[in-house]
Amino acid sequence: MEAVVHRYIAALNAADLDAIAALYAADATVEDPVGSPVHRGRDAIRAFYAASLACRLDVTLEGPVRAAANEAAFAFCVRLHWQGQDMEIRPIDVFRFNEAGEIASMRAIFGPANMEKTSG
Amino acid sequence: MEAVVHRYIAALNAADLDAIAALYAADATVEDPVGSPVHRGRDAIRAFYAASLACRLDVTLEGPVRAAANEAAFAFCVRLHWQGQDMEIRPIDVFRFNEAGEIASMRAIFGPANMEKTSG
C-alpha cells in the first residue's frame, strides 16, 4: 500500500493520467474533498484527475505513509495554479484497497483552513 | 472540529480520562488501529483509553488538522512506554462528528512500519 501511495504521488507530479487511473479499481470511488459528490468508476475518476492536473500540481508527502489492514492514510501538500493564483492545499487522503491491491476508494480530507493563497 | 482535536491531544498528554471520554458521543465507536476489534460506547472507549494512558503517552501533532464536512484527520507522533521499552508510533486518526459536535467515530491508521523502538 505504501508503494502505491508513492506511485500515486509520482504520477500526480508527472501529470501522468494513465498511471493515476491504473492505480484505481474499475469500480472505485473518489470523494475529494469529503462532502463533495463522489466520482464512481475509472472513467469518472479519470475525468476528475484530468481537471486537477490542469492546475499543474506539485505534490510533496508530509511524513510517513500510515497503513493498517486494507487502508492507507497520508498527509501531503499540493502546490497548484488555479484561476491565476498560486495556492497550497494540505489534505490528508485515505485509500482503501481491494484484494488485488487496487485503490477501491479514495477520500480526501481538507477544508478552507487547509488552503492558502501563496501569490496572485 | 479542529478545537476538539486540540482538546483531544491535550487530554491525552494530561492523561485526563474524563476529558477524553467527554469528547465522544455516548454511542461512539473507536477502531484503533483500523482492522482491530471496534470499541463501542463510552464505557468501552473509556476502558480502551485507560489501558492506553497506562503507557504514559506523549503526543505531538504533525502538521495542521485537516477538516471537511463532518470529518477531521490529523497526523501525530505518540511516544510511549510499553513492556519496558520506549516507543514511537505515528498514526493518522480520522474523527467523524455528530451534529452535537461529539466524536461519533474514531479510526486510527497505523501499522508496524509506523512503530519504532527508541530504547530498551
gemmi code that builds the backbone of each chain (N, CA, C; Angstrom):
import gemmi

chains = {
    "A": [
        ("MET", (0.839, -1.205, 0.000), (0.000, 0.000, 0.000), (0.870, 1.251, 0.000)),
        ("GLU", (1.991, 1.153, 0.755), (2.895, 2.302, 0.787), (3.465, 2.567, -0.612)),
        ("ALA", (3.813, 1.498, -1.342), (4.361, 1.659, -2.694), (3.328, 2.304, -3.616)),
        ("VAL", (2.071, 1.922, -3.471), (1.018, 2.516, -4.314), (0.905, 4.011, -4.027)),
        ("VAL", (0.998, 4.391, -2.753), (0.925, 5.819, -2.424), (2.076, 6.566, -3.090)),
        ("HIS", (3.268, 5.991, -3.044), (4.407, 6.660, -3.670), (4.238, 6.728, -5.190)),
        ("ARG", (3.675, 5.674, -5.786), (3.419, 5.731, -7.231), (2.365, 6.797, -7.550)),
        ("TYR", (1.385, 6.916, -6.669), (0.325, 7.919, -6.851), (0.911, 9.337, -6.830)),
        ("ILE", (1.747, 9.617, -5.831), (2.368, 10.950, -5.715), (3.231, 11.227, -6.966)),
        ("ALA", (4.008, 10.228, -7.361), (4.876, 10.406, -8.533), (4.042, 10.656, -9.790)),
        ("ALA", (2.924, 9.945, -9.932), (2.069, 10.106, -11.112), (1.416, 11.484, -11.129)),
        ("LEU", (1.031, 11.982, -9.950), (0.473, 13.342, -9.884), (1.523, 14.351, -10.338)),
        ("ASN", (2.737, 14.202, -9.830), (3.798, 15.156, -10.188), (4.183, 15.062, -11.654)),
        ("ALA", (4.041, 13.873, -12.231), (4.350, 13.690, -13.656), (3.158, 14.028, -14.543)),
        ("ALA", (2.018, 14.381, -13.919), (0.779, 14.632, -14.675), (0.469, 13.452, -15.599)),
        ("ASP", (0.673, 12.242, -15.084), (0.505, 11.016, -15.864), (-0.867, 10.400, -15.561)),
        ("LEU", (-1.849, 10.816, -16.347), (-3.238, 10.421, -16.119), (-3.418, 8.910, -16.209)),
        ("ASP", (-2.745, 8.277, -17.161), (-2.866, 6.821, -17.303), (-2.347, 6.114, -16.053)),
        ("ALA", (-1.211, 6.594, -15.536), (-0.621, 5.957, -14.358), (-1.533, 6.120, -13.141)),
        ("ILE", (-2.154, 7.302, -13.022), (-3.079, 7.514, -11.897), (-4.270, 6.570, -12.023)),
        ("ALA", (-4.900, 6.562, -13.210), (-6.104, 5.752, -13.404), (-5.820, 4.271, -13.176)),
        ("ALA", (-4.614, 3.835, -13.537), (-4.256, 2.415, -13.403), (-4.165, 1.973, -11.944)),
        ("LEU", (-4.006, 2.914, -11.024), (-3.925, 2.545, -9.606), (-5.305, 2.243, -9.019)),
        ("TYR", (-6.341, 2.679, -9.712), (-7.708, 2.543, -9.205), (-8.393, 1.287, -9.730)),
        ("ALA", (-9.234, 0.697, -8.892), (-10.100, -0.393, -9.325), (-11.123, 0.154, -10.329)),
        ("ALA", (-11.635, -0.722, -11.191), (-12.589, -0.302, -12.233), (-13.824, 0.345, -11.606)),
        ("ASP", (-14.243, -0.147, -10.442), (-15.456, 0.368, -9.798), (-15.131, 1.247, -8.583)),
        ("ALA", (-13.963, 1.848, -8.596), (-13.516, 2.637, -7.444), (-14.345, 3.910, -7.274)),
        ("THR", (-14.236, 4.503, -6.081), (-14.878, 5.786, -5.810), (-13.838, 6.781, -5.314)),
        ("VAL", (-14.044, 8.047, -5.680), (-13.180, 9.139, -5.219), (-14.082, 10.241, -4.662)),
        ("GLU", (-13.831, 10.626, -3.408), (-14.568, 11.720, -2.760), (-13.523, 12.742, -2.326)),
        ("ASP", (-13.416, 13.834, -3.105), (-12.291, 14.774, -2.942), (-12.789, 16.191, -3.163)),
        ("PRO", (-13.029, 16.991, -2.110), (-12.882, 16.623, -0.705), (-14.099, 15.854, -0.184)),
        ("VAL", (-13.933, 15.244, 0.987), (-15.046, 14.600, 1.682), (-16.205, 15.598, 1.791)),
        ("GLY", (-17.403, 15.157, 1.466), (-18.577, 16.016, 1.484), (-18.985, 16.483, 0.087)),
        ("SER", (-18.090, 16.321, -0.896), (-18.416, 16.699, -2.279), (-18.920, 15.462, -3.022)),
        ("PRO", (-19.517, 15.649, -4.225), (-20.061, 14.495, -4.956), (-18.981, 13.444, -5.231)),
        ("VAL", (-19.375, 12.184, -5.107), (-18.449, 11.070, -5.282), (-18.303, 10.743, -6.763)),
        ("HIS", (-17.077, 10.581, -7.222), (-16.798, 10.124, -8.589), (-16.729, 8.597, -8.568)),
        ("ARG", (-17.551, 7.947, -9.401), (-17.634, 6.478, -9.389), (-17.165, 5.907, -10.709)),
        ("GLY", (-16.229, 4.974, -10.636), (-15.774, 4.282, -11.837), (-14.579, 4.976, -12.452)),
        ("ARG", (-13.786, 4.188, -13.195), (-12.494, 4.685, -13.666), (-12.636, 5.854, -14.641)),
        ("ASP", (-13.730, 5.875, -15.456), (-13.894, 6.979, -16.402), (-14.143, 8.290, -15.662)),
        ("ALA", (-15.028, 8.243, -14.677), (-15.330, 9.453, -13.909), (-14.095, 9.909, -13.129)),
        ("ILE", (-13.356, 8.946, -12.614), (-12.146, 9.270, -11.843), (-11.097, 9.895, -12.764)),
        ("ARG", (-10.995, 9.331, -13.949), (-10.050, 9.879, -14.928), (-10.401, 11.327, -15.282)),
        ("ALA", (-11.680, 11.604, -15.473), (-12.122, 12.967, -15.805), (-11.821, 13.919, -14.641)),
        ("PHE", (-12.028, 13.433, -13.425), (-11.740, 14.262, -12.251), (-10.253, 14.621, -12.206)),
        ("TYR", (-9.379, 13.649, -12.424), (-7.931, 13.927, -12.360), (-7.474, 14.766, -13.555)),
        ("ALA", (-8.105, 14.588, -14.714), (-7.742, 15.415, -15.869), (-7.939, 16.887, -15.523)),
        ("ALA", (-9.047, 17.194, -14.841), (-9.306, 18.581, -14.435), (-8.288, 19.032, -13.384)),
        ("SER", (-7.956, 18.141, -12.447), (-7.000, 18.500, -11.394), (-5.618, 18.764, -11.975)),
        ("LEU", (-5.201, 17.918, -12.917), (-3.850, 18.037, -13.471), (-3.683, 19.328, -14.271)),
        ("ALA", (-4.803, 19.887, -14.738), (-4.745, 21.167, -15.448), (-4.225, 22.279, -14.529)),
        ("CYS", (-4.268, 22.033, -13.220), (-3.791, 23.039, -12.244), (-2.294, 22.910, -11.964)),
        ("ARG", (-1.588, 22.060, -12.728), (-0.123, 21.941, -12.595), (0.262, 21.623, -11.157)),
        ("LEU", (-0.002, 20.423, -10.723), (0.193, 20.040, -9.325), (1.657, 19.766, -9.005)),
        ("ASP", (2.048, 20.217, -7.829), (3.382, 19.925, -7.292), (3.138, 19.373, -5.883)),
        ("VAL", (3.297, 18.049, -5.748), (2.828, 17.342, -4.558), (4.005, 16.848, -3.727)),
        ("THR", (3.973, 17.118, -2.431), (5.021, 16.672, -1.514), (4.382, 15.938, -0.346)),
        ("LEU", (4.822, 14.724, -0.121), (4.347, 13.955, 1.023), (4.833, 14.623, 2.313)),
        ("GLU", (3.994, 14.629, 3.351), (4.389, 15.164, 4.662), (4.354, 14.015, 5.662)),
        ("GLY", (5.531, 13.517, 6.017), (5.584, 12.433, 6.994), (5.352, 11.083, 6.336)),
        ("PRO", (5.463, 10.023, 7.126), (5.359, 8.675, 6.572), (3.928, 8.319, 6.176)),
        ("VAL", (3.809, 7.411, 5.212), (2.523, 6.803, 4.883), (2.123, 5.923, 6.052)),
        ("ARG", (0.904, 6.063, 6.496), (0.375, 5.169, 7.533), (-0.456, 4.078, 6.864)),
        ("ALA", (-0.295, 2.828, 7.296), (-1.037, 1.724, 6.691), (-1.483, 0.751, 7.759)),
        ("ALA", (-2.737, 0.325, 7.681), (-3.317, -0.649, 8.612), (-4.388, -1.427, 7.872)),
        ("ALA", (-4.425, -2.749, 8.104), (-5.409, -3.602, 7.428), (-5.383, -3.286, 5.933)),
        ("ASN", (-6.510, -2.892, 5.340), (-6.530, -2.598, 3.902), (-6.648, -1.100, 3.627)),
        ("GLU", (-6.131, -0.289, 4.559), (-6.219, 1.160, 4.378), (-4.870, 1.825, 4.555)),
        ("ALA", (-4.686, 2.911, 3.825), (-3.501, 3.743, 3.986), (-3.947, 5.194, 4.076)),
        ("ALA", (-3.230, 5.983, 4.875), (-3.507, 7.418, 5.002), (-2.187, 8.155, 4.901)),
        ("PHE", (-2.245, 9.355, 4.323), (-1.019, 10.139, 4.186), (-1.368, 11.612, 4.103)),
        ("ALA", (-0.515, 12.414, 4.741), (-0.638, 13.868, 4.714), (0.276, 14.390, 3.621)),
        ("PHE", (-0.158, 15.434, 2.929), (0.687, 15.978, 1.873), (0.326, 17.432, 1.606)),
        ("CYS", (1.196, 18.073, 0.848), (0.990, 19.459, 0.430), (0.943, 19.497, -1.087)),
        ("VAL", (-0.057, 20.146, -1.645), (-0.174, 20.328, -3.088), (-0.014, 21.807, -3.404)),
        ("ARG", (0.976, 22.128, -4.190), (1.074, 23.485, -4.733), (0.452, 23.451, -6.121)),
        ("LEU", (-0.381, 24.419, -6.420), (-1.076, 24.399, -7.700), (-1.380, 25.818, -8.159)),
        ("HIS", (-1.773, 25.905, -9.415), (-2.078, 27.182, -10.046), (-3.536, 27.124, -10.447)),
        ("TRP", (-4.358, 28.021, -9.899), (-5.791, 27.954, -10.130), (-6.354, 29.355, -10.237)),
        ("GLN", (-7.039, 29.615, -11.344), (-7.663, 30.930, -11.572), (-6.655, 32.062, -11.366)),
        ("GLY", (-5.454, 31.861, -11.963), (-4.457, 32.920, -11.934), (-3.709, 33.064, -10.627)),
        ("GLN", (-3.942, 32.136, -9.696), (-3.292, 32.247, -8.388), (-2.488, 30.998, -8.070)),
        ("ASP", (-1.404, 31.195, -7.336), (-0.683, 30.065, -6.761), (-1.300, 29.752, -5.402)),
        ("MET", (-1.491, 28.479, -5.148), (-2.125, 28.066, -3.890), (-1.394, 26.863, -3.304)),
        ("GLU", (-1.559, 26.705, -2.013), (-1.136, 25.477, -1.343), (-2.349, 24.867, -0.650)),
        ("ILE", (-2.522, 23.576, -0.866), (-3.588, 22.836, -0.179), (-2.917, 21.682, 0.556)),
        ("ARG", (-3.349, 21.441, 1.773), (-2.713, 20.391, 2.572), (-3.761, 19.373, 3.038)),
        ("PRO", (-4.052, 18.378, 2.208), (-5.038, 17.348, 2.560), (-4.400, 16.188, 3.337)),
        ("ILE", (-5.267, 15.383, 3.897), (-4.935, 14.003, 4.262), (-5.841, 13.119, 3.420)),
        ("ASP", (-5.256, 12.201, 2.660), (-6.024, 11.254, 1.847), (-6.070, 9.902, 2.551)),
        ("VAL", (-7.200, 9.234, 2.424), (-7.347, 7.864, 2.925), (-7.700, 6.972, 1.748)),
        ("PHE", (-6.851, 5.984, 1.494), (-7.103, 4.983, 0.447), (-7.587, 3.695, 1.118)),
        ("ARG", (-8.620, 3.085, 0.523), (-8.965, 1.708, 0.899), (-8.662, 0.841, -0.311)),
        ("PHE", (-8.032, -0.303, -0.071), (-7.573, -1.160, -1.156), (-8.451, -2.403, -1.279)),
        ("ASN", (-8.560, -2.920, -2.502), (-9.219, -4.212, -2.694), (-8.159, -5.327, -2.645)),
        ("GLU", (-8.622, -6.553, -2.816), (-7.700, -7.687, -2.662), (-6.659, -7.747, -3.773)),
        ("ALA", (-6.925, -7.066, -4.889), (-5.958, -7.016, -5.991), (-4.904, -5.930, -5.777)),
        ("GLY", (-5.026, -5.196, -4.659), (-4.051, -4.146, -4.389), (-4.365, -2.843, -5.131)),
        ("GLU", (-5.570, -2.773, -5.709), (-6.006, -1.529, -6.361), (-6.712, -0.642, -5.343)),
        ("ILE", (-6.710, 0.661, -5.603), (-7.428, 1.589, -4.730), (-8.921, 1.430, -5.001)),
        ("ALA", (-9.664, 1.006, -3.974), (-11.110, 0.827, -4.115), (-11.844, 2.105, -3.758)),
        ("SER", (-11.305, 2.868, -2.818), (-11.896, 4.164, -2.513), (-10.825, 5.124, -2.044)),
        ("MET", (-11.009, 6.376, -2.422), (-10.129, 7.459, -2.001), (-11.004, 8.545, -1.398)),
        ("ARG", (-10.610, 9.020, -0.233), (-11.327, 10.129, 0.411), (-10.285, 11.152, 0.836)),
        ("ALA", (-10.473, 12.398, 0.418), (-9.524, 13.477, 0.723), (-10.150, 14.403, 1.760)),
        ("ILE", (-9.458, 14.566, 2.886), (-9.979, 15.405, 3.967), (-9.183, 16.708, 4.001)),
        ("PHE", (-9.835, 17.790, 3.600), (-9.255, 19.133, 3.731), (-10.385, 20.139, 3.585)),
        ("GLY", (-10.171, 21.312, 4.136), (-11.180, 22.364, 4.070), (-10.514, 23.715, 3.903)),
        ("PRO", (-11.297, 24.779, 3.994), (-10.769, 26.133, 3.788), (-9.548, 26.431, 4.658)),
        ("ALA", (-9.522, 25.918, 5.876), (-8.374, 26.186, 6.758), (-7.093, 25.517, 6.255)),
        ("ASN", (-7.238, 24.596, 5.312), (-6.079, 23.882, 4.755), (-5.691, 24.393, 3.366)),
        ("MET", (-6.242, 25.558, 2.991), (-5.972, 26.129, 1.671), (-5.427, 27.540, 1.872)),
        ("GLU", (-4.368, 27.839, 1.146), (-3.724, 29.134, 1.326), (-3.289, 29.679, -0.034)),
        ("LYS", (-3.594, 30.928, -0.296), (-3.059, 31.587, -1.491), (-1.610, 31.942, -1.214)),
        ("THR", (-0.741, 31.634, -2.157), (0.671, 31.973, -1.952), (1.123, 33.067, -2.921)),
        ("SER", (0.238, 33.460, -3.871), (0.505, 34.606, -4.751), (-0.784, 34.944, -5.471)),
        ("GLY", (-0.777, 36.047, -6.215), (-1.916, 36.385, -7.066), (-2.932, 37.237, -6.353)),
    ],
    "B": [
        ("MET", (-14.283, 21.399, 14.877), (-13.638, 20.075, 14.826), (-12.161, 20.201, 15.159)),
        ("GLU", (-11.542, 21.285, 14.646), (-10.127, 21.473, 14.936), (-9.907, 21.649, 16.448)),
        ("ALA", (-10.811, 22.404, 17.095), (-10.679, 22.622, 18.543), (-10.812, 21.310, 19.307)),
        ("VAL", (-11.716, 20.449, 18.838), (-11.891, 19.148, 19.512), (-10.614, 18.321, 19.402)),
        ("VAL", (-9.986, 18.360, 18.231), (-8.730, 17.610, 18.070), (-7.674, 18.140, 19.040)),
        ("HIS", (-7.586, 19.455, 19.163), (-6.589, 20.014, 20.089), (-6.930, 19.643, 21.544)),
        ("ARG", (-8.210, 19.628, 21.889), (-8.592, 19.206, 23.246), (-8.255, 17.732, 23.466)),
        ("TYR", (-8.441, 16.944, 22.410), (-8.137, 15.513, 22.488), (-6.646, 15.287, 22.756)),
        ("ILE", (-5.790, 15.981, 21.990), (-4.335, 15.849, 22.174), (-3.947, 16.295, 23.587)),
        ("ALA", (-4.509, 17.425, 24.031), (-4.186, 17.937, 25.367), (-4.624, 16.935, 26.448)),
        ("ALA", (-5.795, 16.343, 26.265), (-6.310, 15.385, 27.254), (-5.452, 14.120, 27.289)),
        ("LEU", (-4.968, 13.681, 26.125), (-4.064, 12.519, 26.107), (-2.791, 12.844, 26.882)),
        ("ASN", (-2.235, 14.026, 26.629), (-0.982, 14.393, 27.304), (-1.178, 14.591, 28.806)),
        ("ALA", (-2.369, 15.023, 29.203), (-2.677, 15.219, 30.628), (-3.144, 13.918, 31.276)),
        ("ALA", (-3.262, 12.841, 30.495), (-3.800, 11.565, 30.985), (-5.146, 11.786, 31.679)),
        ("ASP", (-5.976, 12.642, 31.057), (-7.269, 13.026, 31.643), (-8.379, 12.199, 30.985)),
        ("LEU", (-8.660, 11.061, 31.605), (-9.613, 10.101, 31.045), (-11.007, 10.704, 30.915)),
        ("ASP", (-11.429, 11.484, 31.918), (-12.757, 12.116, 31.852), (-12.850, 13.057, 30.659)),
        ("ALA", (-11.803, 13.841, 30.459), (-11.819, 14.808, 29.348), (-11.859, 14.087, 28.004)),
        ("ILE", (-11.130, 12.985, 27.875), (-11.156, 12.209, 26.630), (-12.555, 11.651, 26.390)),
        ("ALA", (-13.108, 10.995, 27.415), (-14.420, 10.351, 27.265), (-15.497, 11.376, 26.923)),
        ("ALA", (-15.359, 12.589, 27.480), (-16.371, 13.629, 27.256), (-16.402, 14.107, 25.806)),
        ("LEU", (-15.350, 13.870, 25.044), (-15.325, 14.289, 23.636), (-16.128, 13.334, 22.754)),
        ("TYR", (-16.390, 12.136, 23.276), (-17.060, 11.106, 22.478), (-18.572, 11.093, 22.702)),
        ("ALA", (-19.309, 10.797, 21.646), (-20.743, 10.549, 21.757), (-20.973, 9.279, 22.576)),
        ("ALA", (-22.139, 9.189, 23.211), (-22.453, 8.040, 24.074), (-22.360, 6.727, 23.296)),
        ("ASP", (-22.725, 6.757, 22.014), (-22.746, 5.531, 21.204), (-21.586, 5.504, 20.200)),
        ("ALA", (-20.517, 6.205, 20.508), (-19.385, 6.321, 19.577), (-18.675, 4.981, 19.398)),
        ("THR", (-17.871, 4.918, 18.332), (-17.032, 3.745, 18.086), (-15.572, 4.192, 17.929)),
        ("VAL", (-14.676, 3.324, 18.391), (-13.234, 3.554, 18.258), (-12.607, 2.303, 17.657)),
        ("GLU", (-11.907, 2.466, 16.544), (-11.196, 1.353, 15.887), (-9.725, 1.775, 15.805)),
        ("ASP", (-8.900, 1.235, 16.701), (-7.526, 1.741, 16.892), (-6.611, 0.565, 17.191)),
        ("PRO", (-5.815, 0.089, 16.210), (-5.785, 0.558, 14.821), (-6.918, -0.024, 13.980)),
        ("VAL", (-7.115, 0.566, 12.799), (-8.059, 0.021, 11.830), (-7.735, -1.457, 11.598)),
        ("GLY", (-8.765, -2.288, 11.616), (-8.580, -3.728, 11.454), (-8.659, -4.475, 12.775)),
        ("SER", (-8.576, -3.755, 13.896), (-8.688, -4.389, 15.213), (-10.143, -4.276, 15.688)),
        ("PRO", (-10.516, -5.036, 16.743), (-11.918, -5.004, 17.213), (-12.360, -3.578, 17.575)),
        ("VAL", (-13.582, -3.239, 17.219), (-14.128, -1.902, 17.450), (-14.648, -1.808, 18.887)),
        ("HIS", (-14.294, -0.723, 19.575), (-14.830, -0.423, 20.900), (-16.087, 0.415, 20.708)),
        ("ARG", (-17.206, -0.062, 21.271), (-18.489, 0.613, 21.067), (-19.025, 1.157, 22.380)),
        ("GLY", (-19.373, 2.438, 22.390), (-19.994, 3.045, 23.562), (-18.950, 3.633, 24.501)),
        ("ARG", (-19.380, 4.616, 25.287), (-18.436, 5.400, 26.077), (-17.714, 4.566, 27.138)),
        ("ASP", (-18.380, 3.552, 27.692), (-17.719, 2.720, 28.710), (-16.566, 1.922, 28.098)),
        ("ALA", (-16.831, 1.320, 26.952), (-15.783, 0.534, 26.285), (-14.649, 1.446, 25.840)),
        ("ILE", (-15.008, 2.628, 25.375), (-13.990, 3.583, 24.913), (-13.144, 4.042, 26.087)),
        ("ARG", (-13.808, 4.288, 27.214), (-13.089, 4.703, 28.419), (-12.096, 3.622, 28.863)),
        ("ALA", (-12.529, 2.391, 28.806), (-11.642, 1.284, 29.203), (-10.448, 1.184, 28.257)),
        ("PHE", (-10.705, 1.388, 26.975), (-9.620, 1.361, 25.989), (-8.586, 2.446, 26.291)),
        ("TYR", (-9.054, 3.655, 26.587), (-8.112, 4.754, 26.848), (-7.427, 4.573, 28.196)),
        ("ALA", (-8.112, 3.993, 29.171), (-7.473, 3.744, 30.469), (-6.240, 2.867, 30.274)),
        ("ALA", (-6.366, 1.864, 29.419), (-5.224, 0.987, 29.133), (-4.133, 1.749, 28.389)),
        ("SER", (-4.536, 2.580, 27.437), (-3.551, 3.344, 26.657), (-2.784, 4.317, 27.541)),
        ("LEU", (-3.508, 4.994, 28.428), (-2.865, 6.024, 29.258), (-1.855, 5.412, 30.219)),
        ("ALA", (-2.008, 4.119, 30.523), (-1.032, 3.436, 31.380), (0.351, 3.422, 30.727)),
        ("CYS", (0.402, 3.668, 29.426), (1.682, 3.679, 28.699), (2.347, 5.053, 28.716)),
        ("ARG", (1.812, 5.986, 29.515), (2.432, 7.325, 29.663), (2.651, 7.975, 28.304)),
        ("LEU", (1.581, 8.406, 27.682), (1.635, 8.939, 26.322), (2.168, 10.368, 26.280)),
        ("ASP", (2.989, 10.612, 25.278), (3.476, 11.967, 24.988), (3.178, 12.203, 23.501)),
        ("VAL", (2.163, 13.025, 23.244), (1.578, 13.123, 21.907), (1.894, 14.482, 21.283)),
        ("THR", (2.375, 14.468, 20.051), (2.687, 15.700, 19.323), (1.998, 15.666, 17.968)),
        ("LEU", (1.213, 16.692, 17.688), (0.561, 16.810, 16.388), (1.625, 17.045, 15.315)),
        ("GLU", (1.445, 16.435, 14.135), (2.353, 16.654, 12.999), (1.566, 17.339, 11.884)),
        ("GLY", (1.788, 18.624, 11.720), (1.082, 19.353, 10.660), (-0.305, 19.753, 11.100)),
        ("PRO", (-0.998, 20.482, 10.224), (-2.309, 21.010, 10.576), (-3.379, 19.925, 10.627)),
        ("VAL", (-4.413, 20.175, 11.433), (-5.613, 19.352, 11.413), (-6.331, 19.610, 10.092)),
        ("ARG", (-6.707, 18.541, 9.420), (-7.493, 18.662, 8.201), (-8.961, 18.422, 8.548)),
        ("ALA", (-9.857, 19.268, 8.012), (-11.275, 19.120, 8.318), (-12.102, 19.362, 7.071)),
        ("ALA", (-13.103, 18.500, 6.842), (-14.016, 18.620, 5.700), (-15.344, 18.007, 6.098)),
        ("ALA", (-16.448, 18.679, 5.724), (-17.784, 18.195, 6.067), (-17.800, 17.870, 7.557)),
        ("ASN", (-18.127, 16.642, 7.933), (-18.184, 16.297, 9.363), (-17.017, 15.409, 9.786)),
        ("GLU", (-15.888, 15.542, 9.095), (-14.732, 14.704, 9.422), (-13.468, 15.531, 9.611)),
        ("ALA", (-12.613, 15.059, 10.475), (-11.299, 15.661, 10.666), (-10.261, 14.550, 10.662)),
        ("ALA", (-9.076, 14.871, 10.148), (-7.966, 13.914, 10.128), (-6.714, 14.644, 10.587)),
        ("PHE", (-5.847, 13.915, 11.284), (-4.613, 14.545, 11.757), (-3.545, 13.486, 11.947)),
        ("ALA", (-2.322, 13.890, 11.599), (-1.142, 13.039, 11.763), (-0.478, 13.420, 13.081)),
        ("PHE", (0.042, 12.435, 13.796), (0.696, 12.749, 15.058), (1.712, 11.676, 15.401)),
        ("CYS", (2.527, 11.999, 16.399), (3.522, 11.064, 16.926), (3.219, 10.834, 18.398)),
        ("VAL", (3.192, 9.576, 18.807), (2.987, 9.216, 20.209), (4.251, 8.559, 20.732)),
        ("ARG", (4.844, 9.155, 21.724), (5.928, 8.487, 22.441), (5.313, 7.821, 23.658)),
        ("LEU", (5.687, 6.557, 23.879), (5.066, 5.824, 24.985), (6.034, 4.785, 25.533)),
        ("HIS", (5.664, 4.278, 26.693), (6.475, 3.292, 27.391), (5.634, 2.019, 27.491)),
        ("TRP", (6.137, 0.928, 26.893), (5.329, -0.281, 26.830), (6.239, -1.492, 26.996)),
        ("GLN", (5.899, -2.334, 27.943), (6.672, -3.556, 28.204), (8.161, -3.252, 28.344)),
        ("GLY", (8.461, -2.195, 29.133), (9.850, -1.888, 29.443), (10.605, -1.179, 28.354)),
        ("GLN", (9.890, -0.796, 27.282), (10.558, -0.142, 26.143), (9.939, 1.216, 25.847)),
        ("ASP", (10.784, 2.136, 25.386), (10.287, 3.391, 24.843), (10.012, 3.183, 23.359)),
        ("MET", (8.877, 3.685, 22.927), (8.472, 3.521, 21.529), (7.925, 4.816, 20.965)),
        ("GLU", (7.967, 4.912, 19.649), (7.264, 5.978, 18.939), (6.310, 5.340, 17.937)),
        ("ILE", (5.073, 5.827, 17.959), (4.074, 5.378, 16.984), (3.564, 6.631, 16.270)),
        ("ARG", (3.404, 6.527, 14.968), (2.973, 7.704, 14.187), (1.699, 7.388, 13.407)),
        ("PRO", (0.541, 7.555, 14.039), (-0.735, 7.280, 13.361), (-1.267, 8.496, 12.600)),
        ("ILE", (-2.241, 8.232, 11.776), (-3.191, 9.259, 11.338), (-4.552, 8.833, 11.856)),
        ("ASP", (-5.201, 9.722, 12.616), (-6.542, 9.452, 13.124), (-7.567, 10.175, 12.270)),
        ("VAL", (-8.710, 9.529, 12.078), (-9.846, 10.162, 11.403), (-11.019, 10.169, 12.371)),
        ("PHE", (-11.508, 11.369, 12.671), (-12.696, 11.544, 13.513), (-13.883, 11.855, 12.607)),
        ("ARG", (-15.028, 11.226, 12.888), (-16.292, 11.665, 12.291), (-17.144, 12.227, 13.427)),
        ("PHE", (-17.761, 13.370, 13.189), (-18.500, 14.061, 14.238), (-20.009, 13.933, 14.037)),
        ("ASN", (-20.756, 13.953, 15.148), (-22.218, 14.023, 15.036), (-22.648, 15.501, 15.069)),
        ("GLU", (-23.949, 15.726, 14.996), (-24.435, 17.105, 14.903), (-24.215, 17.882, 16.193)),
        ("ALA", (-23.993, 17.167, 17.301), (-23.717, 17.835, 18.577), (-22.242, 18.202, 18.704)),
        ("GLY", (-21.447, 17.880, 17.696), (-20.020, 18.203, 17.767), (-19.215, 17.191, 18.564)),
        ("GLU", (-19.857, 16.052, 18.889), (-19.139, 14.968, 19.581), (-18.509, 14.033, 18.549)),
        ("ILE", (-17.451, 13.343, 18.965), (-16.819, 12.365, 18.083), (-17.728, 11.136, 18.011)),
        ("ALA", (-18.232, 10.844, 16.810), (-19.106, 9.690, 16.624), (-18.302, 8.448, 16.275)),
        ("SER", (-17.192, 8.650, 15.572), (-16.310, 7.510, 15.301), (-14.873, 7.989, 15.191)),
        ("MET", (-13.989, 7.168, 15.659), (-12.552, 7.406, 15.566), (-11.940, 6.180, 14.942)),
        ("ARG", (-11.085, 6.406, 13.933), (-10.355, 5.318, 13.287), (-8.890, 5.727, 13.210)),
        ("ALA", (-8.005, 4.895, 13.717), (-6.567, 5.187, 13.745), (-5.867, 4.304, 12.730)),
        ("ILE", (-5.158, 4.945, 11.796), (-4.472, 4.206, 10.736), (-2.980, 4.225, 11.023)),
        ("PHE", (-2.458, 3.071, 11.413), (-1.010, 2.898, 11.571), (-0.722, 1.403, 11.604)),
        ("GLY", (0.504, 1.063, 11.255), (0.902, -0.340, 11.252), (2.339, -0.488, 11.697)),
        ("PRO", (2.867, -1.682, 11.574), (4.238, -1.949, 12.046), (5.257, -0.957, 11.495)),
        ("ALA", (5.091, -0.514, 10.244), (6.057, 0.425, 9.655), (6.004, 1.794, 10.326)),
        ("ASN", (4.939, 2.035, 11.105), (4.785, 3.314, 11.797), (5.124, 3.210, 13.281)),
        ("MET", (5.762, 2.090, 13.692), (6.116, 1.878, 15.095), (7.616, 1.642, 15.178)),
        ("GLU", (8.233, 2.307, 16.140), (9.683, 2.227, 16.263), (10.070, 2.157, 17.727)),
        ("LYS", (10.928, 1.212, 18.080), (11.513, 1.185, 19.422), (12.573, 2.277, 19.497)),
        ("THR", (12.535, 3.062, 20.556), (13.539, 4.115, 20.698), (14.473, 3.839, 21.869)),
        ("SER", (14.215, 2.774, 22.649), (15.139, 2.322, 23.702), (14.677, 0.957, 24.158)),
        ("GLY", (15.493, 0.293, 24.996), (15.061, -0.942, 25.634), (15.409, -2.165, 24.803)),
    ],
}
model = gemmi.Model(1)
for chain_id, residues in chains.items():
    chain = gemmi.Chain(chain_id)
    for i, (resn, *xyz) in enumerate(residues, 1):
        res = gemmi.Residue()
        res.name, res.seqid = resn, gemmi.SeqId(i, " ")
        for name, pos in zip(("N", "CA", "C"), xyz):
            atom = gemmi.Atom()
            atom.name, atom.element = name, gemmi.Element(name[0])
            atom.pos, atom.b_iso = gemmi.Position(*pos), 0.0
            res.add_atom(atom)
        chain.add_residue(res)
    model.add_chain(chain)
structure = gemmi.Structure()
structure.add_model(model)
structure.setup_entities()
